[in-house]
Amino acid sequence: MSETQAQRESSDDVEVRDVIDPATVRRAPRYKAFFMTGALVGLVLGLLLSLYLVGSPSGSGLMKPGVYITVLTAFVTMVTTLLAGLFAVIADRRSLRGR
């Protein structure tokens, strides 16, 4: 390697601290965590709600209560997961507001 190439390569090396300012690092939400939390909350909430509705006096006439429990739990889980995704998008937009 010639001396000019070595000088050129050494001059291209830059410290990361000199280039990146920690104050400008964007804090984006982790979408997976939002979706997983929404799904878990939806499962618990859906099971509790469907078991309450099936056990109530108005739910005594149901032919197959397991189907109602499954469908209601799946619906509540879907809604809460979508709401969690919406909250993640809103949090992401708020992180961009000051820029």
N, C-alpha and C positions, 0 to 999 in steps of 0.2 A: 504494500500500500504506500502510495506516495504521501509526502508530508501534507500536501494541500487537501487530499481526501480525508486524512485523519483530522485535520483542523476543521473541515467542513462538517464532518460527522459529529465531532465534539461540540460544535457550535449549535447543531440542531437539537442536541439533548437539552431538555427543559425540565425543570422541576414541576411536578404536578401542582404543588402549592402555589407556584407562581402563576399558573394558568387558570386554575379553578378557584372561584371565590365561594366559600361555603355559604355565604348569605344569599347567593343566587340559585342554590340547588333547589329544584322543584320537589315538593313533597306530594307525590301522587298516591292515592289510596291503592291498597291491594284488593283488586276486584275479587279474587278467589276467596279471600277472608269474608268479604261482604256477602257473597253468594252462599258460602257454606253456613254462615251464621243465619242468614235468612231461611235457608232450607231446614236447618235444625230447629229454629223457632217455629217454622211452619208445621213441621212434623209433630212437635209437642202440642202446639196449639190446636192443630187439626184433630189429633187423637183425642184430646180432652173435650173439644167441642162435639165431635161425633159421638163419643161415648156418652156424653151428657144427653144429647138429643135422642139417641137410641134408647137410653134408660128412662127417659121421661114418659109420662102417661100417653102423650100423643104419639110416641114412637113404638107403642106396644103392638100396633097393627102392621108393622113392617114384615114382609114375607122373608126377606133375606137381609138381616141387619149388617152382615159382614160386607155386603156390596155397598151399602150406604156409608159405612165407616171408611171403606177404601176410597170411594169416590170423593167424599167430603175431605178426607185427609189429603188426598192428592191435589184437590183444588186449592185448599188453604195453603199447602206447601208451595204450589206454583205462584200464588198471589204474593206470599211473603218473600219468596225468592226474587220475584220481579220488583217488589218494593225495595228490597235491599240493593238490587242493581241500580235502581233509580237514585237511592241515597248515595251510592258510590259515584255515580255520574255527577250529582250535585256537589259532592265533596271535591271531585276532580275539577269542576268548573270554578269552585271557590278558591282552589289552590292557584288558579291562573289569573284571578281577578286583579292582583296587584301588579301584573306584568304588562 
